Amino acid sequence: MTALSVWPVYGLKRRLRVDVTQKRRMDLKVERIFRNRHVQHAFEIPWQTLTPEQRLALDDYFASNRGRMLGDIDFIDPWDGIHYTCRMELDEQSFEEPVNKRWSATIRLIEVAAFKALKPAVPAFPTFTSGAVVQLPYRMSRFYRTVVERQQDDSEKRFEDFAVSLGIQRWAVGGDVLDDTNAAALLNAWEGNAGPYRSMSFTEPERGLAYPTVHFLETEVVHELREPCSNSVRLTLEELK
C-alpha cells in the first residue's frame, strides 16, 4: 500500500457520501433505503504553490497509480487522523502554472475498502455551543407541488398534489466558520444518521417550535477545512410528515 504525503491541510475538502434512495409516497411518507450500509469518504486536496520539483513528484505519483487503476493508497485524514484506503477518483490529473515556476493542482481520492463502522444514530439535532442551530444567514423554505396548464384562451388550470397540500418545510443549518467542536457535532449527526436515512427531532430557532421528525436532505456533505478551527459545513433539514 502506497502512502500519500499531504502538504496542505487548510483548503482541503472532505466529502462524506451515503447510498440512500428516497421516494415520497402519495400519503406524504418518505420511503428511504440505505443500500450499502456504510459512509464513503472522498477528499479534494489542493496545492496552490507547488515548485517545479513538487509538481514533477506529484505527477510521478499519479502516474505510478495509473489513474484509477491501482488502489490501496493509504491516506491519513488530517481532520481526525484516521487511515483510509483510497484510490484516485479521476483518471485525469491537471496542473496549472498561474505564475512562473509556481504550480497549482487538486488531487481527488475516494475511499474504496475497509469501510469504518457506522457512528451512533443521533436522536436530536445538535445545537451549537452558543445555543444556536445555524450561523447567519439563516434560511428556511416551504414547498408545494402544483401543475399549471395553459389553455388556448391563455387561462390556466392548476392541479395540486394533495400529498403536499399543507407544505413541506426545510431549514438550512450549519455555517461557513464553524469551530471544530460545532463542525464535529454536525458531521457526527449526519454520519450517524446516514444522511437522510434516519430521522431526529429539531427545534427551529425563529419561533422555538419543536418538530418531532426531520431528516437531512443531502446524501453527500462537503466539509471544508478553511483555516485553523474554522470549518464550512452546510446542510439542509427537511420536515417529515
Secondary structure as GFF3:
##gff-version 3
##sequence-region A 1 241
A	DSSP	beta_strand	2	3	.	.	.	ID=ss1
A	DSSP	beta_strand	13	17	.	.	.	ID=ss2
A	DSSP	beta_strand	20	24	.	.	.	ID=ss3
A	DSSP	beta_strand	30	34	.	.	.	ID=ss4
A	DSSP	beta_strand	40	50	.	.	.	ID=ss5
A	DSSP	alpha_helix	52	64	.	.	.	ID=ss6
A	DSSP	beta_strand	73	76	.	.	.	ID=ss7
A	DSSP	beta_strand	83	88	.	.	.	ID=ss8
A	DSSP	beta_strand	96	99	.	.	.	ID=ss9
A	DSSP	beta_strand	102	113	.	.	.	ID=ss10
A	DSSP	beta_strand	139	143	.	.	.	ID=ss11
A	DSSP	beta_strand	146	150	.	.	.	ID=ss12
A	DSSP	beta_strand	156	160	.	.	.	ID=ss13
A	DSSP	three_ten_helix	162	164	.	.	.	ID=ss14
A	DSSP	beta_strand	168	178	.	.	.	ID=ss15
A	DSSP	alpha_helix	180	192	.	.	.	ID=ss16
A	DSSP	beta_strand	200	203	.	.	.	ID=ss17
A	DSSP	beta_strand	210	216	.	.	.	ID=ss18
A	DSSP	beta_strand	220	227	.	.	.	ID=ss19
A	DSSP	beta_strand	230	239	.	.	.	ID=ss20
###
